[in-house]
């Protein structure tokens, strides 16, 4: 694989995460605040929203890892090379 794409794949998340945190902070800053704001409730609400999204992302990443591991494992018959030329014909 080209070295530029590898560097892009490594550094892109490092650049995107601070940008996303800024956007999320601005989006939550636009909410209308009542006269009395219970900070503990607001913090737990934000924590709950972020944990739900973290579990969803974690589940998707875990599923992709399992798929790649089982799809390209050595025990998969589709990944084995034929032992002889006769086996390759069948």
PDB file of N, CA, C and O in Angstrom:
ATOM      1  N   UNK A   1       0.849  -1.186   0.000  1.00  0.00           N
ATOM      2  CA  UNK A   1       0.000   0.000   0.000  1.00  0.00           C
ATOM      3  C   UNK A   1       0.891   1.245   0.000  1.00  0.00           C
ATOM      4  O   UNK A   1       2.001   1.231   0.532  1.00  0.00           O
ATOM      5  N   UNK A   2       0.404   2.271  -0.581  1.00  0.00           N
ATOM      6  CA  UNK A   2       1.180   3.492  -0.694  1.00  0.00           C
ATOM      7  C   UNK A   2       1.389   4.126   0.688  1.00  0.00           C
ATOM      8  O   UNK A   2       0.489   4.118   1.528  1.00  0.00           O
ATOM      9  N   UNK A   3       2.560   4.660   0.902  1.00  0.00           N
ATOM     10  CA  UNK A   3       2.907   5.223   2.205  1.00  0.00           C
ATOM     11  C   UNK A   3       2.049   6.447   2.523  1.00  0.00           C
ATOM     12  O   UNK A   3       1.777   6.710   3.695  1.00  0.00           O
ATOM     13  N   UNK A   4       1.622   7.193   1.521  1.00  0.00           N
ATOM     14  CA  UNK A   4       0.789   8.371   1.750  1.00  0.00           C
ATOM     15  C   UNK A   4      -0.549   7.979   2.353  1.00  0.00           C
ATOM     16  O   UNK A   4      -1.054   8.658   3.247  1.00  0.00           O
ATOM     17  N   UNK A   5      -1.131   6.874   1.864  1.00  0.00           N
ATOM     18  CA  UNK A   5      -2.423   6.429   2.382  1.00  0.00           C
ATOM     19  C   UNK A   5      -2.305   5.930   3.817  1.00  0.00           C
ATOM     20  O   UNK A   5      -3.214   6.133   4.622  1.00  0.00           O
ATOM     21  N   UNK A   6      -1.198   5.283   4.140  1.00  0.00           N
ATOM     22  CA  UNK A   6      -0.981   4.812   5.499  1.00  0.00           C
ATOM     23  C   UNK A   6      -0.850   5.999   6.444  1.00  0.00           C
ATOM     24  O   UNK A   6      -1.452   6.006   7.518  1.00  0.00           O
ATOM     25  N   UNK A   7      -0.079   6.987   6.060  1.00  0.00           N
ATOM     26  CA  UNK A   7       0.060   8.183   6.894  1.00  0.00           C
ATOM     27  C   UNK A   7      -1.269   8.917   7.024  1.00  0.00           C
ATOM     28  O   UNK A   7      -1.586   9.445   8.090  1.00  0.00           O
ATOM     29  N   UNK A   8      -2.040   8.954   5.953  1.00  0.00           N
ATOM     30  CA  UNK A   8      -3.364   9.577   6.002  1.00  0.00           C
ATOM     31  C   UNK A   8      -4.270   8.842   6.983  1.00  0.00           C
ATOM     32  O   UNK A   8      -4.986   9.468   7.764  1.00  0.00           O
ATOM     33  N   UNK A   9      -4.235   7.511   6.941  1.00  0.00           N
ATOM     34  CA  UNK A   9      -5.074   6.716   7.836  1.00  0.00           C
ATOM     35  C   UNK A   9      -4.655   6.869   9.296  1.00  0.00           C
ATOM     36  O   UNK A   9      -5.488   6.740  10.193  1.00  0.00           O
ATOM     37  N   UNK A  10      -3.391   7.141   9.539  1.00  0.00           N
ATOM     38  CA  UNK A  10      -2.916   7.303  10.910  1.00  0.00           C
ATOM     39  C   UNK A  10      -3.243   8.694  11.438  1.00  0.00           C
ATOM     40  O   UNK A  10      -3.729   8.833  12.561  1.00  0.00           O
ATOM     41  N   UNK A  11      -2.983   9.715  10.645  1.00  0.00           N
ATOM     42  CA  UNK A  11      -3.104  11.076  11.156  1.00  0.00           C
ATOM     43  C   UNK A  11      -4.491  11.684  11.000  1.00  0.00           C
ATOM     44  O   UNK A  11      -4.796  12.675  11.663  1.00  0.00           O
ATOM     45  N   UNK A  12      -5.324  11.132  10.161  1.00  0.00           N
ATOM     46  CA  UNK A  12      -6.665  11.697   9.969  1.00  0.00           C
ATOM     47  C   UNK A  12      -7.502  11.641  11.246  1.00  0.00           C
ATOM     48  O   UNK A  12      -8.119  12.645  11.602  1.00  0.00           O
ATOM     49  N   UNK A  13      -7.549  10.500  11.954  1.00  0.00           N
ATOM     50  CA  UNK A  13      -8.317  10.507  13.205  1.00  0.00           C
ATOM     51  C   UNK A  13      -7.777  11.492  14.245  1.00  0.00           C
ATOM     52  O   UNK A  13      -8.538  12.069  15.021  1.00  0.00           O
ATOM     53  N   UNK A  14      -6.460  11.676  14.249  1.00  0.00           N
ATOM     54  CA  UNK A  14      -5.859  12.610  15.205  1.00  0.00           C
ATOM     55  C   UNK A  14      -6.324  14.031  14.920  1.00  0.00           C
ATOM     56  O   UNK A  14      -6.469  14.833  15.842  1.00  0.00           O
ATOM     57  N   UNK A  15      -6.558  14.345  13.655  1.00  0.00           N
ATOM     58  CA  UNK A  15      -7.024  15.677  13.294  1.00  0.00           C
ATOM     59  C   UNK A  15      -8.542  15.814  13.414  1.00  0.00           C
ATOM     60  O   UNK A  15      -9.041  16.902  13.702  1.00  0.00           O
ATOM     61  N   UNK A  16      -9.274  14.730  13.199  1.00  0.00           N
ATOM     62  CA  UNK A  16     -10.733  14.803  13.184  1.00  0.00           C
ATOM     63  C   UNK A  16     -11.318  14.837  14.594  1.00  0.00           C
ATOM     64  O   UNK A  16     -12.304  15.537  14.823  1.00  0.00           O
ATOM     65  N   UNK A  17     -10.746  14.111  15.534  1.00  0.00           N
ATOM     66  CA  UNK A  17     -11.313  14.020  16.878  1.00  0.00           C
ATOM     67  C   UNK A  17     -11.402  15.388  17.563  1.00  0.00           C
ATOM     68  O   UNK A  17     -12.458  15.695  18.117  1.00  0.00           O
ATOM     69  N   UNK A  18     -10.363  16.225  17.561  1.00  0.00           N
ATOM     70  CA  UNK A  18     -10.528  17.546  18.171  1.00  0.00           C
ATOM     71  C   UNK A  18     -11.578  18.404  17.459  1.00  0.00           C
ATOM     72  O   UNK A  18     -12.306  19.164  18.097  1.00  0.00           O
ATOM     73  N   UNK A  19     -11.647  18.274  16.134  1.00  0.00           N
ATOM     74  CA  UNK A  19     -12.667  19.022  15.390  1.00  0.00           C
ATOM     75  C   UNK A  19     -14.073  18.570  15.782  1.00  0.00           C
ATOM     76  O   UNK A  19     -14.959  19.402  15.981  1.00  0.00           O
ATOM     77  N   UNK A  20     -14.280  17.274  15.893  1.00  0.00           N
ATOM     78  CA  UNK A  20     -15.590  16.757  16.278  1.00  0.00           C
ATOM     79  C   UNK A  20     -15.954  17.178  17.695  1.00  0.00           C
ATOM     80  O   UNK A  20     -17.108  17.512  17.967  1.00  0.00           O
ATOM     81  N   UNK A  21     -14.976  17.165  18.600  1.00  0.00           N
ATOM     82  CA  UNK A  21     -15.278  17.579  19.967  1.00  0.00           C
ATOM     83  C   UNK A  21     -15.673  19.055  20.004  1.00  0.00           C
ATOM     84  O   UNK A  21     -16.532  19.443  20.795  1.00  0.00           O
ATOM     85  N   UNK A  22     -15.061  19.873  19.163  1.00  0.00           N
ATOM     86  CA  UNK A  22     -15.431  21.283  19.091  1.00  0.00           C
ATOM     87  C   UNK A  22     -16.845  21.437  18.537  1.00  0.00           C
ATOM     88  O   UNK A  22     -17.630  22.233  19.052  1.00  0.00           O
ATOM     89  N   UNK A  23     -17.174  20.675  17.486  1.00  0.00           N
ATOM     90  CA  UNK A  23     -18.506  20.756  16.886  1.00  0.00           C
ATOM     91  C   UNK A  23     -19.570  20.282  17.872  1.00  0.00           C
ATOM     92  O   UNK A  23     -20.629  20.898  17.985  1.00  0.00           O
ATOM     93  N   UNK A  24     -19.292  19.191  18.585  1.00  0.00           N
ATOM     94  CA  UNK A  24     -20.254  18.676  19.567  1.00  0.00           C
ATOM     95  C   UNK A  24     -20.441  19.687  20.684  1.00  0.00           C
ATOM     96  O   UNK A  24     -21.562  19.911  21.142  1.00  0.00           O
ATOM     97  N   UNK A  25     -19.352  20.298  21.122  1.00  0.00           N
ATOM     98  CA  UNK A  25     -19.448  21.299  22.186  1.00  0.00           C
ATOM     99  C   UNK A  25     -20.288  22.482  21.722  1.00  0.00           C
ATOM    100  O   UNK A  25     -21.114  22.982  22.486  1.00  0.00           O
ATOM    101  N   UNK A  26     -20.100  22.937  20.499  1.00  0.00           N
ATOM    102  CA  UNK A  26     -20.892  24.048  19.988  1.00  0.00           C
ATOM    103  C   UNK A  26     -22.353  23.650  19.831  1.00  0.00           C
ATOM    104  O   UNK A  26     -23.244  24.460  20.085  1.00  0.00           O
ATOM    105  N   UNK A  27     -22.609  22.416  19.416  1.00  0.00           N
ATOM    106  CA  UNK A  27     -23.989  21.970  19.238  1.00  0.00           C
ATOM    107  C   UNK A  27     -24.713  21.903  20.580  1.00  0.00           C
ATOM    108  O   UNK A  27     -25.867  22.319  20.679  1.00  0.00           O
ATOM    109  N   UNK A  28     -24.058  21.390  21.600  1.00  0.00           N
ATOM    110  CA  UNK A  28     -24.692  21.332  22.912  1.00  0.00           C
ATOM    111  C   UNK A  28     -24.784  22.715  23.542  1.00  0.00           C
ATOM    112  O   UNK A  28     -25.626  22.950  24.409  1.00  0.00           O
ATOM    113  N   UNK A  29     -23.926  23.625  23.111  1.00  0.00           N
ATOM    114  CA  UNK A  29     -23.993  24.984  23.627  1.00  0.00           C
ATOM    115  C   UNK A  29     -25.189  25.754  23.095  1.00  0.00           C
ATOM    116  O   UNK A  29     -25.556  26.785  23.658  1.00  0.00           O
ATOM    117  N   UNK A  30     -25.803  25.274  22.020  1.00  0.00           N
ATOM    118  CA  UNK A  30     -26.944  25.958  21.433  1.00  0.00           C
ATOM    119  C   UNK A  30     -28.262  25.603  22.108  1.00  0.00           C
ATOM    120  O   UNK A  30     -29.294  26.206  21.812  1.00  0.00           O
ATOM    121  N   UNK A  31     -28.235  24.619  23.022  1.00  0.00           N
ATOM    122  CA  UNK A  31     -29.473  24.240  23.695  1.00  0.00           C
ATOM    123  C   UNK A  31     -29.966  25.380  24.580  1.00  0.00           C
ATOM    124  O   UNK A  31     -29.179  26.130  25.157  1.00  0.00           O
ATOM    125  N   UNK A  32     -31.282  25.487  24.669  1.00  0.00           N
ATOM    126  CA  UNK A  32     -31.855  26.489  25.559  1.00  0.00           C
ATOM    127  C   UNK A  32     -31.717  26.011  26.995  1.00  0.00           C
ATOM    128  O   UNK A  32     -32.073  24.878  27.322  1.00  0.00           O
ATOM    129  N   UNK A  33     -31.203  26.873  27.837  1.00  0.00           N
ATOM    130  CA  UNK A  33     -30.956  26.506  29.224  1.00  0.00           C
ATOM    131  C   UNK A  33     -32.048  27.127  30.090  1.00  0.00           C
ATOM    132  O   UNK A  33     -32.303  28.328  30.001  1.00  0.00           O
ATOM    133  N   UNK A  34     -32.694  26.316  30.928  1.00  0.00           N
ATOM    134  CA  UNK A  34     -33.675  26.903  31.840  1.00  0.00           C
ATOM    135  C   UNK A  34     -32.979  27.781  32.881  1.00  0.00           C
ATOM    136  O   UNK A  34     -31.751  27.825  32.953  1.00  0.00           O
ATOM    137  N   UNK A  35     -33.763  28.458  33.662  1.00  0.00           N
ATOM    138  CA  UNK A  35     -33.177  29.361  34.660  1.00  0.00           C
ATOM    139  C   UNK A  35     -32.305  28.606  35.646  1.00  0.00           C
ATOM    140  O   UNK A  35     -31.243  29.088  36.040  1.00  0.00           O
ATOM    141  N   UNK A  36     -32.749  27.426  36.046  1.00  0.00           N
ATOM    142  CA  UNK A  36     -31.978  26.621  36.990  1.00  0.00           C
ATOM    143  C   UNK A  36     -31.401  25.426  36.252  1.00  0.00           C
ATOM    144  O   UNK A  36     -32.137  24.625  35.677  1.00  0.00           O
ATOM    145  N   UNK A  37     -30.087  25.313  36.273  1.00  0.00           N
ATOM    146  CA  UNK A  37     -29.419  24.214  35.576  1.00  0.00           C
ATOM    147  C   UNK A  37     -28.732  23.336  36.608  1.00  0.00           C
ATOM    148  O   UNK A  37     -27.818  23.774  37.306  1.00  0.00           O
ATOM    149  N   UNK A  38     -29.177  22.109  36.692  1.00  0.00           N
ATOM    150  CA  UNK A  38     -28.518  21.155  37.579  1.00  0.00           C
ATOM    151  C   UNK A  38     -27.349  20.553  36.802  1.00  0.00           C
ATOM    152  O   UNK A  38     -27.543  19.763  35.879  1.00  0.00           O
ATOM    153  N   UNK A  39     -26.155  20.933  37.184  1.00  0.00           N
ATOM    154  CA  UNK A  39     -24.977  20.536  36.423  1.00  0.00           C
ATOM    155  C   UNK A  39     -24.747  19.034  36.473  1.00  0.00           C
ATOM    156  O   UNK A  39     -24.305  18.451  35.483  1.00  0.00           O
ATOM    157  N   UNK A  40     -25.034  18.401  37.588  1.00  0.00           N
ATOM    158  CA  UNK A  40     -24.841  16.954  37.673  1.00  0.00           C
ATOM    159  C   UNK A  40     -25.718  16.229  36.657  1.00  0.00           C
ATOM    160  O   UNK A  40     -25.274  15.281  36.008  1.00  0.00           O
ATOM    161  N   UNK A  41     -26.953  16.674  36.524  1.00  0.00           N
ATOM    162  CA  UNK A  41     -27.861  16.051  35.561  1.00  0.00           C
ATOM    163  C   UNK A  41     -27.365  16.299  34.137  1.00  0.00           C
ATOM    164  O   UNK A  41     -27.404  15.391  33.308  1.00  0.00           O
ATOM    165  N   UNK A  42     -26.907  17.494  33.846  1.00  0.00           N
ATOM    166  CA  UNK A  42     -26.414  17.816  32.507  1.00  0.00           C
ATOM    167  C   UNK A  42     -25.172  16.992  32.156  1.00  0.00           C
ATOM    168  O   UNK A  42     -25.021  16.531  31.024  1.00  0.00           O
ATOM    169  N   UNK A  43     -24.294  16.816  33.131  1.00  0.00           N
ATOM    170  CA  UNK A  43     -23.070  16.046  32.893  1.00  0.00           C
ATOM    171  C   UNK A  43     -23.410  14.578  32.653  1.00  0.00           C
ATOM    172  O   UNK A  43     -22.875  13.957  31.735  1.00  0.00           O
ATOM    173  N   UNK A  44     -24.303  14.021  33.479  1.00  0.00           N
ATOM    174  CA  UNK A  44     -24.684  12.618  33.295  1.00  0.00           C
ATOM    175  C   UNK A  44     -25.442  12.418  31.985  1.00  0.00           C
ATOM    176  O   UNK A  44     -25.316  11.369  31.354  1.00  0.00           O
ATOM    177  N   UNK A  45     -26.213  13.392  31.576  1.00  0.00           N
ATOM    178  CA  UNK A  45     -26.929  13.294  30.301  1.00  0.00           C
ATOM    179  C   UNK A  45     -25.935  13.258  29.139  1.00  0.00           C
ATOM    180  O   UNK A  45     -26.076  12.451  28.220  1.00  0.00           O
ATOM    181  N   UNK A  46     -24.944  14.123  29.185  1.00  0.00           N
ATOM    182  CA  UNK A  46     -23.916  14.132  28.146  1.00  0.00           C
ATOM    183  C   UNK A  46     -23.110  12.837  28.176  1.00  0.00           C
ATOM    184  O   UNK A  46     -22.801  12.264  27.131  1.00  0.00           O
ATOM    185  N   UNK A  47     -22.772  12.382  29.383  1.00  0.00           N
ATOM    186  CA  UNK A  47     -22.034  11.127  29.530  1.00  0.00           C
ATOM    187  C   UNK A  47     -22.820   9.971  28.930  1.00  0.00           C
ATOM    188  O   UNK A  47     -22.252   9.131  28.232  1.00  0.00           O
ATOM    189  N   UNK A  48     -24.111   9.921  29.191  1.00  0.00           N
ATOM    190  CA  UNK A  48     -24.958   8.846  28.675  1.00  0.00           C
ATOM    191  C   UNK A  48     -24.998   8.875  27.140  1.00  0.00           C
ATOM    192  O   UNK A  48     -24.872   7.832  26.497  1.00  0.00           O
ATOM    193  N   UNK A  49     -25.169  10.052  26.561  1.00  0.00           N
ATOM    194  CA  UNK A  49     -25.208  10.164  25.102  1.00  0.00           C
ATOM    195  C   UNK A  49     -23.889   9.696  24.479  1.00  0.00           C
ATOM    196  O   UNK A  49     -23.891   8.967  23.488  1.00  0.00           O
ATOM    197  N   UNK A  50     -22.779  10.114  25.060  1.00  0.00           N
ATOM    198  CA  UNK A  50     -21.479   9.740  24.501  1.00  0.00           C
ATOM    199  C   UNK A  50     -21.182   8.264  24.705  1.00  0.00           C
ATOM    200  O   UNK A  50     -20.562   7.642  23.843  1.00  0.00           O
ATOM    201  N   UNK A  51     -21.612   7.683  25.832  1.00  0.00           N
ATOM    202  CA  UNK A  51     -21.389   6.259  26.060  1.00  0.00           C
ATOM    203  C   UNK A  51     -22.215   5.409  25.111  1.00  0.00           C
ATOM    204  O   UNK A  51     -21.748   4.364  24.658  1.00  0.00           O
ATOM    205  N   UNK A  52     -23.423   5.832  24.803  1.00  0.00           N
ATOM    206  CA  UNK A  52     -24.229   5.091  23.834  1.00  0.00           C
ATOM    207  C   UNK A  52     -23.538   5.100  22.479  1.00  0.00           C
ATOM    208  O   UNK A  52     -23.448   4.064  21.820  1.00  0.00           O
ATOM    209  N   UNK A  53     -23.055   6.252  22.065  1.00  0.00           N
ATOM    210  CA  UNK A  53     -22.356   6.307  20.776  1.00  0.00           C
ATOM    211  C   UNK A  53     -21.054   5.506  20.821  1.00  0.00           C
ATOM    212  O   UNK A  53     -20.685   4.887  19.822  1.00  0.00           O
ATOM    213  N   UNK A  54     -20.349   5.504  21.958  1.00  0.00           N
ATOM    214  CA  UNK A  54     -19.106   4.732  22.066  1.00  0.00           C
ATOM    215  C   UNK A  54     -19.389   3.234  21.980  1.00  0.00           C
ATOM    216  O   UNK A  54     -18.621   2.504  21.352  1.00  0.00           O
ATOM    217  N   UNK A  55     -20.469   2.762  22.593  1.00  0.00           N
ATOM    218  CA  UNK A  55     -20.811   1.341  22.515  1.00  0.00           C
ATOM    219  C   UNK A  55     -21.196   0.950  21.090  1.00  0.00           C
ATOM    220  O   UNK A  55     -20.855  -0.141  20.632  1.00  0.00           O
ATOM    221  N   UNK A  56     -21.896   1.827  20.395  1.00  0.00           N
ATOM    222  CA  UNK A  56     -22.274   1.518  19.016  1.00  0.00           C
ATOM    223  C   UNK A  56     -21.035   1.432  18.130  1.00  0.00           C
ATOM    224  O   UNK A  56     -20.897   0.499  17.340  1.00  0.00           O
ATOM    225  N   UNK A  57     -20.143   2.398  18.262  1.00  0.00           N
ATOM    226  CA  UNK A  57     -18.907   2.378  17.468  1.00  0.00           C
ATOM    227  C   UNK A  57     -18.066   1.153  17.829  1.00  0.00           C
ATOM    228  O   UNK A  57     -17.507   0.503  16.946  1.00  0.00           O
ATOM    229  N   UNK A  58     -17.975   0.839  19.112  1.00  0.00           N
ATOM    230  CA  UNK A  58     -17.222  -0.338  19.550  1.00  0.00           C
ATOM    231  C   UNK A  58     -17.796  -1.626  18.998  1.00  0.00           C
ATOM    232  O   UNK A  58     -17.048  -2.520  18.602  1.00  0.00           O
ATOM    233  N   UNK A  59     -19.124  -1.733  18.968  1.00  0.00           N
ATOM    234  CA  UNK A  59     -19.761  -2.931  18.424  1.00  0.00           C
ATOM    235  C   UNK A  59     -19.487  -3.065  16.932  1.00  0.00           C
ATOM    236  O   UNK A  59     -19.225  -4.167  16.449  1.00  0.00           O
ATOM    237  N   UNK A  60     -19.542  -1.970  16.207  1.00  0.00           N
ATOM    238  CA  UNK A  60     -19.271  -2.014  14.762  1.00  0.00           C
ATOM    239  C   UNK A  60     -17.822  -2.404  14.505  1.00  0.00           C
ATOM    240  O   UNK A  60     -17.551  -3.243  13.646  1.00  0.00           O
ATOM    241  N   UNK A  61     -16.894  -1.810  15.234  1.00  0.00           N
ATOM    242  CA  UNK A  61     -15.472  -2.127  15.049  1.00  0.00           C
ATOM    243  C   UNK A  61     -15.199  -3.585  15.402  1.00  0.00           C
ATOM    244  O   UNK A  61     -14.459  -4.266  14.691  1.00  0.00           O
ATOM    245  N   UNK A  62     -15.789  -4.070  16.492  1.00  0.00           N
ATOM    246  CA  UNK A  62     -15.601  -5.467  16.883  1.00  0.00           C
ATOM    247  C   UNK A  62     -16.165  -6.398  15.827  1.00  0.00           C
ATOM    248  O   UNK A  62     -15.548  -7.414  15.508  1.00  0.00           O
ATOM    249  N   UNK A  63     -17.326  -6.071  15.281  1.00  0.00           N
ATOM    250  CA  UNK A  63     -17.902  -6.890  14.228  1.00  0.00           C
ATOM    251  C   UNK A  63     -17.033  -6.944  12.992  1.00  0.00           C
ATOM    252  O   UNK A  63     -16.879  -8.004  12.386  1.00  0.00           O
ATOM    253  N   UNK A  64     -16.466  -5.818  12.612  1.00  0.00           N
ATOM    254  CA  UNK A  64     -15.577  -5.792  11.448  1.00  0.00           C
ATOM    255  C   UNK A  64     -14.326  -6.624  11.706  1.00  0.00           C
ATOM    256  O   UNK A  64     -13.862  -7.339  10.818  1.00  0.00           O
ATOM    257  N   UNK A  65     -13.783  -6.535  12.906  1.00  0.00           N
ATOM    258  CA  UNK A  65     -12.584  -7.318  13.242  1.00  0.00           C
ATOM    259  C   UNK A  65     -12.893  -8.812  13.185  1.00  0.00           C
ATOM    260  O   UNK A  65     -12.119  -9.586  12.622  1.00  0.00           O
ATOM    261  N   UNK A  66     -14.030  -9.222  13.769  1.00  0.00           N
ATOM    262  CA  UNK A  66     -14.405 -10.631  13.719  1.00  0.00           C
ATOM    263  C   UNK A  66     -14.601 -11.097  12.276  1.00  0.00           C
ATOM    264  O   UNK A  66     -14.155 -12.184  11.908  1.00  0.00           O
ATOM    265  N   UNK A  67     -15.258 -10.291  11.472  1.00  0.00           N
ATOM    266  CA  UNK A  67     -15.491 -10.665  10.075  1.00  0.00           C
ATOM    267  C   UNK A  67     -14.161 -10.850   9.337  1.00  0.00           C
ATOM    268  O   UNK A  67     -13.968 -11.840   8.631  1.00  0.00           O
ATOM    269  N   UNK A  68     -13.260  -9.900   9.506  1.00  0.00           N
ATOM    270  CA  UNK A  68     -11.981  -9.991   8.798  1.00  0.00           C
ATOM    271  C   UNK A  68     -11.180 -11.192   9.289  1.00  0.00           C
ATOM    272  O   UNK A  68     -10.567 -11.896   8.487  1.00  0.00           O
ATOM    273  N   UNK A  69     -11.181 -11.433  10.603  1.00  0.00           N
ATOM    274  CA  UNK A  69     -10.417 -12.562  11.147  1.00  0.00           C
ATOM    275  C   UNK A  69     -10.950 -13.895  10.640  1.00  0.00           C
ATOM    276  O   UNK A  69     -10.169 -14.763  10.251  1.00  0.00           O
ATOM    277  N   UNK A  70     -12.267 -14.070  10.640  1.00  0.00           N
ATOM    278  CA  UNK A  70     -12.821 -15.348  10.204  1.00  0.00           C
ATOM    279  C   UNK A  70     -12.836 -15.485   8.684  1.00  0.00           C
ATOM    280  O   UNK A  70     -12.696 -16.594   8.168  1.00  0.00           O
ATOM    281  N   UNK A  71     -12.999 -14.405   7.975  1.00  0.00           N
ATOM    282  CA  UNK A  71     -13.040 -14.471   6.517  1.00  0.00           C
ATOM    283  C   UNK A  71     -11.673 -14.823   5.944  1.00  0.00           C
ATOM    284  O   UNK A  71     -11.579 -15.599   4.993  1.00  0.00           O
ATOM    285  N   UNK A  72     -10.635 -14.266   6.506  1.00  0.00           N
ATOM    286  CA  UNK A  72      -9.296 -14.470   5.963  1.00  0.00           C
ATOM    287  C   UNK A  72      -8.439 -15.395   6.825  1.00  0.00           C
ATOM    288  O   UNK A  72      -7.211 -15.349   6.748  1.00  0.00           O
ATOM    289  N   UNK A  73      -9.070 -16.228   7.637  1.00  0.00           N
ATOM    290  CA  UNK A  73      -8.293 -17.154   8.469  1.00  0.00           C
ATOM    291  C   UNK A  73      -7.727 -18.282   7.608  1.00  0.00           C
ATOM    292  O   UNK A  73      -8.186 -18.516   6.490  1.00  0.00           O
ATOM    293  N   UNK A  74      -6.737 -18.964   8.139  1.00  0.00           N
ATOM    294  CA  UNK A  74      -6.097 -20.040   7.384  1.00  0.00           C
ATOM    295  C   UNK A  74      -7.006 -21.254   7.273  1.00  0.00           C
ATOM    296  O   UNK A  74      -6.859 -22.047   6.342  1.00  0.00           O
ATOM    297  N   UNK A  75      -7.935 -21.415   8.196  1.00  0.00           N
ATOM    298  CA  UNK A  75      -8.815 -22.579   8.181  1.00  0.00           C
ATOM    299  C   UNK A  75      -9.945 -22.454   7.173  1.00  0.00           C
ATOM    300  O   UNK A  75     -10.635 -23.439   6.910  1.00  0.00           O
ATOM    301  N   UNK A  76     -10.154 -21.285   6.608  1.00  0.00           N
ATOM    302  CA  UNK A  76     -11.216 -21.097   5.628  1.00  0.00           C
ATOM    303  C   UNK A  76     -10.820 -21.798   4.331  1.00  0.00           C
ATOM    304  O   UNK A  76      -9.735 -21.570   3.795  1.00  0.00           O
ATOM    305  N   UNK A  77     -11.726 -22.667   3.826  1.00  0.00           N
ATOM    306  CA  UNK A  77     -11.367 -23.463   2.650  1.00  0.00           C
ATOM    307  C   UNK A  77     -11.188 -22.614   1.396  1.00  0.00           C
ATOM    308  O   UNK A  77     -10.519 -23.051   0.459  1.00  0.00           O
ATOM    309  N   UNK A  78     -11.760 -21.428   1.350  1.00  0.00           N
ATOM    310  CA  UNK A  78     -11.607 -20.562   0.176  1.00  0.00           C
ATOM    311  C   UNK A  78     -10.206 -19.951   0.090  1.00  0.00           C
ATOM    312  O   UNK A  78      -9.788 -19.500  -0.976  1.00  0.00           O
ATOM    313  N   UNK A  79      -9.498 -19.938   1.193  1.00  0.00           N
ATOM    314  CA  UNK A  79      -8.164 -19.331   1.209  1.00  0.00           C
ATOM    315  C   UNK A  79      -7.048 -20.344   1.023  1.00  0.00           C
ATOM    316  O   UNK A  79      -5.878 -19.963   1.016  1.00  0.00           O
ATOM    317  N   UNK A  80      -7.372 -21.621   0.871  1.00  0.00           N
ATOM    318  CA  UNK A  80      -6.339 -22.639   0.714  1.00  0.00           C
ATOM    319  C   UNK A  80      -5.981 -22.795  -0.761  1.00  0.00           C
ATOM    320  O   UNK A  80      -6.842 -22.728  -1.638  1.00  0.00           O
ATOM    321  N   UNK A  81      -4.697 -23.002  -1.012  1.00  0.00           N
ATOM    322  CA  UNK A  81      -4.227 -23.233  -2.365  1.00  0.00           C
ATOM    323  C   UNK A  81      -4.386 -24.718  -2.703  1.00  0.00           C
ATOM    324  O   UNK A  81      -4.214 -25.564  -1.826  1.00  0.00           O
ATOM    325  N   UNK A  82      -4.702 -25.039  -3.920  1.00  0.00           N
ATOM    326  CA  UNK A  82      -4.828 -26.451  -4.287  1.00  0.00           C
ATOM    327  C   UNK A  82      -3.475 -27.148  -4.228  1.00  0.00           C
ATOM    328  O   UNK A  82      -2.446 -26.570  -4.578  1.00  0.00           O
ATOM    329  N   UNK A  83      -3.495 -28.416  -3.773  1.00  0.00           N
ATOM    330  CA  UNK A  83      -2.246 -29.151  -3.615  1.00  0.00           C
ATOM    331  C   UNK A  83      -1.664 -29.572  -4.965  1.00  0.00           C
ATOM    332  O   UNK A  83      -0.447 -29.579  -5.149  1.00  0.00           O
ATOM    333  N   UNK A  84      -2.544 -29.923  -5.908  1.00  0.00           N
ATOM    334  CA  UNK A  84      -2.065 -30.354  -7.223  1.00  0.00           C
ATOM    335  C   UNK A  84      -2.832 -29.591  -8.305  1.00  0.00           C
ATOM    336  O   UNK A  84      -3.786 -28.864  -8.028  1.00  0.00           O
ATOM    337  N   UNK A  85      -2.387 -29.782  -9.527  1.00  0.00           N
ATOM    338  CA  UNK A  85      -3.074 -29.141 -10.644  1.00  0.00           C
ATOM    339  C   UNK A  85      -4.445 -29.744 -10.873  1.00  0.00           C
ATOM    340  O   UNK A  85      -5.358 -29.062 -11.338  1.00  0.00           O
ATOM    341  N   UNK A  86      -4.593 -31.001 -10.553  1.00  0.00           N
ATOM    342  CA  UNK A  86      -5.892 -31.663 -10.710  1.00  0.00           C
ATOM    343  C   UNK A  86      -6.924 -31.069  -9.758  1.00  0.00           C
ATOM    344  O   UNK A  86      -8.090 -30.910 -10.119  1.00  0.00           O
ATOM    345  N   UNK A  87      -6.491 -30.740  -8.536  1.00  0.00           N
ATOM    346  CA  UNK A  87      -7.402 -30.142  -7.567  1.00  0.00           C
ATOM    347  C   UNK A  87      -7.838 -28.751  -8.018  1.00  0.00           C
ATOM    348  O   UNK A  87      -8.951 -28.312  -7.726  1.00  0.00           O
ATOM    349  N   UNK A  88      -6.954 -28.069  -8.728  1.00  0.00           N
ATOM    350  CA  UNK A  88      -7.285 -26.708  -9.178  1.00  0.00           C
ATOM    351  C   UNK A  88      -8.332 -26.731 -10.280  1.00  0.00           C
ATOM    352  O   UNK A  88      -9.101 -25.780 -10.419  1.00  0.00           O
ATOM    353  N   UNK A  89      -8.375 -27.816 -11.077  1.00  0.00           N
ATOM    354  CA  UNK A  89      -9.337 -27.910 -12.150  1.00  0.00           C
ATOM    355  C   UNK A  89     -10.760 -28.125 -11.633  1.00  0.00           C
ATOM    356  O   UNK A  89     -11.717 -27.717 -12.292  1.00  0.00           O
ATOM    357  N   UNK A  90     -10.916 -28.750 -10.483  1.00  0.00           N
ATOM    358  CA  UNK A  90     -12.240 -29.082  -9.949  1.00  0.00           C
ATOM    359  C   UNK A  90     -12.836 -27.942  -9.220  1.00  0.00           C
ATOM    360  O   UNK A  90     -13.950 -28.052  -8.707  1.00  0.00           O
TER     361      UNK A  90
END
